[in-house]
Amino acid sequence: MVSIRPISDLRNKSNEISEFCRKTREPVYITRNGTGDMVIMSLETYESMEAKLELYAKLAEAEAEVKKDTGARDFDGFAAAMRKRIHGKI
């Protein structure tokens, strides 16, 4: 459930907002003059999001490296070559 609150709630109901963020692990969207202004979230949620972004960046880097012509083979090609080598010598 999305929680949208006016900016005045930061001053008047900050404890309530903090408790909501910690219990639900969901962000609270803050509006100013009826327009989105900022997002409040628990530290745990923020750290989790940062870890995911770091993982996605590493995966994107690995994917780009695989796409380069580095002579690397995909797993299926590697496994087929290994089976051929093993079965050919046994």
Secondary structure, 3 states (H helix, E strand, C coil): CCEEEECHHHHHCHHHHHHHHHHHCCCEEEEECCEEEEEECCHHHHHHHHHHHHHHHHHHHHHHHHHCCCCCCCHHHHHHHHHHHHHHHC
